Amino acid sequence: MKEINLKNKEKVRLKEREKEAREREARYSNGHLFTSLTVSSTTLCSSCNRSITAKEALSCPACNVTIHNRCRDSLASCAKMKQRQQKLTLSRNSSALQNVTMRNKTPLMKERPSSAIYPSDSLRQSLLGSRRVRSGLSLAKSVSTNNIAGMSEDSVGLRRILSQSTESLNFRSRTLSLESLTDDGEWWWSPLLEELQEEGSCVQADSWSLVVEPNFLQTLHKDLIKKQDVIYELIQTEFHHVRTLRIMEGVYRRGMLEEVMMEAAVVHTIFPCLDPLLEWHSNFLSELLNRRREGLVEGSANNFTVRSIGDLLLRQFSGQCADDMKKLYSEFCSRHPKAVKLYKEVLTRDRKLQPFIRRACRGPLLRRHGVQECILLVTQRITKYPVIIQRILDNTKGSEEEAQALRQALLLLKELISSVDQEVLELDRTRRLQEIQARLDPRAQADVRGGGVFRGGELLRRRLLYEGALLWKVQGSRMKDVQVLLMSDILVFLQEKDQKFTFASLDKSPVVSLNNLIVRDIANQERGMYLISASTPPEMYELHASSKDGRRTWMSRIHVSWHLICPSRDEFPLIETEDKALLRRLKADIQQKDREVLELLQERVTLFSDLVEATGGGGGDEEGGVELTSSSSSSSCRNLFRADTPHAPQAEPLLTSSITEGESSSSSSSS
């Protein structure tokens, strides 16, 4: 019995040892010694850059990386553990080398002169190269270097040559990872960050009151001091915004194109219209800094006051500048969700992008300006201006002209933001409608009252105004889940099955015209409503929302759409015939070509303007029959160039009559 008990205990001990060995093997991967860790929901994996839950978090105490349990094998080797192993190996090799040196050296051996051992200064400099760039490989830590007796500090070049001939240093150069070699190096974007830091020296203080001298501050009224603080905040935040754009352009976009070698189309989708945004805000910042320089007190580099800024803001948020700003921010903000989604997808699958982003985000400035943070900051910038301008206006006393300019600029800016929001909303709805139409079963169709078949292509003729889920009560008191689309002239009921949409095939038509549609709430049900169609015979739909507020929203939107947006059936038929569809597509193609021609003509005029400025006034083009005229400030763009032919004076009347004829023919065909 004792022998059996001993054998059982031995088996248990063996099993425990095997279990411990398996756990050590599971925790030890690529030189990392992983341990379990409790993390917050915002912790990101160093390998896949996704959030980590507490159950699957592993951390290496040597190199301080935190990863998923499943990402353990894909992580690069632990640089700290390898350095420890290398130091241990080098110390062993150095001990052996030192023993061999001490045994071979006799007391009677004479030291050779240093000129026989060390090369000349010029040769040493050529062999050594720049020490500053190679600061990451400090040869003072090399054992083979430290154990060569009698060498001075100036002999680093030869010591490097000798140490590289040893097996230990060859092993070290083979095993050190690229990331450990460049930990202390300088990246190619360092000059840009240094330039931004130098340019930002004028806006480093927290407020204007801390920039100027105390004696100068005491001479000003408190209202003027508050106004200058807000103007300084405007200049400071505008500089920070330009810095964000320059980081996006000079670090991330350039790195993705040149270092990661990503496709240009993908990078442009992540950073849409970046160059014109940077140009717009750089010009605005330049104007603000000019006002700052104009307000400097004579003989002082810090004491300044900006007495007037309303005219600058009025000019910046009106006219062509406002149109450019509206176009740029409408495009950028509408593409924001797609840009962030694409960046996350590319970051997950592109193994070259991941180390680049980790390397870029090591610096203190770029750590606060990741790609997603930069994109979000750009989308939010336009909403910050009204608050600052309102504060400037509140602290403007004694100048009605300045206050009036600020009020007008604030009004124009609010209208601009509203139009940008509307543009973004329309673009989002258009994309959403395209997504729904793409997910619609190609064979799906619905019969409509009055005859005709409604197909998926009819959706793209219309604007999507609102969508949501409702319950449709059919015969037998059954409730069916439907996705309802409120279009410009109809309501469409869809059902989802296997990631596909189909028209709801219930007891009534899934397409309801808004013309003469009556909407009533159900008296004894706070979430129900009736839709009564004025067809022949009339039809009634009973729908239920998820809440009372939801029903109120649907009823209000249907009512507004019917009274303000819905066109008449004479102007916009419910179902488009093939001939009318072909005519509509041809008109759309012609309009697109007209826009392209207009853009080319505008570029041509710009080139002619540049040519006139470059040639100093005039020139001729005999081959093309174009003669350039003098570009004075009073001349308009239409007089910039003219054709040197006898038929040139007839061009404008012919074009005018053609345009008039085309408009009349289009209006007659549409009617």
Phi, psi and omega in degrees: 000319180297319180296321179296317179297320178296317179297318179296318178297321179295320178296318179298317179297319179297317179297320179295321178295319177296320178296316178297321179296319178296320178295318177297320179294324179290326182276341186254114184213129176054037178085352180274143175249088189280144173227152178291149186212143174265123186237167175273170183289345182265000179287133182254148178287134180288346181264307184256355176064026175253162182292152184243139172266163185294333185287332186244018183274130174234146181223140176260115182291342181286310183249003174061037174263149179233125186221170169290157174296324181286342181267011186297319184282338183274354183281147178293163182298149182288116183292321182293318180294321179293323178297321178295317179296321181294319178298319179296316179295318180294322180294323177294316179297321181293323178297318178295319180295321180293321179296318179296320181295317181292327179287323184279341183273128179257156181295334184274358182289133179269142178286132176284151178295153183297333180292337178278340182261312188266140175287173179293167181298320182293318178293320179297321179294322179291325178285324185282318184075202183279120180285331184294321181291327181266026182296339180292337177250082180281114183283353175294339179271355180286128183292322181294338177277318184292336187261012172267114189283149172081012182264135179273176183290336181282356184262030183295326182300310180290324178299324177294320179296315181292319183291329180290341179280349181276155182291328183292318181286329173298320178297321181293318180293333179282327190266337181294132180283162179297325182292322179287330178293329187252015181301318183256010183280177179254130181272165183290344178268001180301318177302323178296316180294322177295320178296317178296322179294320179292318179293331181275006180295334181281349181235028181282331181292155183287331181209166179296326182298335178271352180272314184281166181283148182300323180296320178291325182294326183288343181274356186253154178284154184294326177295319178293324178296316178296320180295318180294327176297319181289320177297319176298321177296322176298314179296318182295313181291327177292321175297317179297324179291317177298322177297320177299316179296321180290326175293318177299320183279316188271342181248297188286308182295316179297318179295320179294325182280314189267322184266311180280338179062045176281161178293141182297325180295322179293316180295321179294326177292324178288322180238075182287144176043044183287318182297310178295328175296316179296321179295316182299310183287330176295319177296318179297316179296321178298319177296319179295319179292327175296319176298323178295316180293322179294333182269005180292138175288139183299129180087005180231145179260351184242327184283115179210155173221135176261101184285324185226128177222354182296319180296323178294315179293323178295320178290327183285330184250031176214164176068217183294324179299318179293320178297318178296318180295318178298315181296316183293313183286331175296316180291315184294313183292325179290332179269000184303309180299318180294323180295315180294319179297316180295320179298317179296319179296315181294320180297329180287320187260341184268110183286342177279329182287325184300308179295329178296315180293318178298320180292320182291327185274009178285327181293152182296327180285313182286340177295329178270355182232066171288175183297312181294322179295320179296316180298318180294320179298322180293317180295332183272346189298318185297335180278352181274337184297315183301322181295317182291316181295322178298321178291323175297318179296320181297332182256014177266111181237141172087001179224099182290327180295317177294318180295321179295319178296321179292319179297318180292320178296321179294319179296316178297322181293319178295320176296321179297315179295320179297318179293324176296317178300319180293320178297316179297318179297316180296318179295320178296318179294321178297316178295321179296319178296322177295322177296316180297316180295325178291328179274354180285135179302126182302334180272357185289136176205161183220139174279138180245158179294139182092002179091151180113159180240127180263121181246173185297330180296339179291338181295321185289348175287344191245170176260139175273121181260325183194152177212157178176173181264135176225166174254126181255118180274121181248189182298144179084017178062027177272147178248129180243132175286127179226149172261118187256130177251121173267107181263182183294336182221358184216164166249133182238131179254122180240156172234144183254134178209125179055048178062017179236149176258144172223158175291137183298117181262080180242206188279351180229170180293136179280003179240119184240126178283141178281345179297122178058034177272132181255132181242125180225145175275158178270125191299316187265009179225119186284346180250358184260155177210156177251139169246118183249113181273132182274045177269181180239111353285162180295151177235147180236132178248134176251116183238150180229130177270175181281344181204173178292319177295324178296319177296318180298320179296314180297315181297319180294317182292320178296319181295314180295318180297320181293320185276328189248333189246323189298124178278166177283159181291337176291323180280325186223096181293153182296316179238132183269131176286166181297321180296316179292326177295318177297317179297321179295319179294320178296319177297318179297319178295320179296318178296322178295317178296322177298319178295320178295318178297319179298317178297319178295320178295321177295319176295324180294317177298319178298318178297320177297320178299314178298322180293321178296317179295322182290324182272356175082018173142304188213163179184176181223156178227090185294321183293320181270356180067033182239132179240128180274138177256171181292135183259078175275169181293335182276341182282147180263173182293332183288339178264011184290322177214154181216152179276137182264064178225156180291341182269359183300319180297339181274355186294314184295314176298323179294316179296320180296316179293325178295317179297317179297318180295320179295319179294319180293322179292322179293321180292323179290323180290323180291326179285000000 
